[in-house]
């Protein structure tokens, strides 16, 4: 279905672990990002998504086809954590949008969820970027214009260890979350780096990915 509505280019499939469990961390510039990630990865993915996200009727197909684990966009609730951990215990793939929403075409600071789950469950993180999906994607498709979508997959990393001290843990979550977003930024053009613009680690990660 995806190939019918868009021209998709995927780079970096060789970076994917051969088997789960692992977490995919994705930038979130458009509500219909998930199907394109599944298309690129070629495996089932369980996505965490904000339960209060307003979804237009013409985007419901993405939820209907791929489903999602509802979560509070400000913090992970106990039931969400339990479900996410079960996914990883079953050696499946968990998809997370660290920013928590899809409001712009620039990266925003990450929430703590992706780092917390990776550290707690001792699973690696795979950074993924999706580019080329405009807000008026369906208007273009109806005009016969198939968008050119690019999905880049970076090298996996982690898991990291978190300190037991609460204050130190909070600081570590932020620092590691920054690293996660810089690894995603390394898969995107400079103009999309947003909060991570100019971070020197981005170029280092780009060289490691060799895409």
Order of alpha helices (4+ residues) and beta strands (2+ residues): alpha-beta-beta-alpha-beta-alpha-beta-alpha-beta-alpha-beta-alpha-beta-alpha-alpha
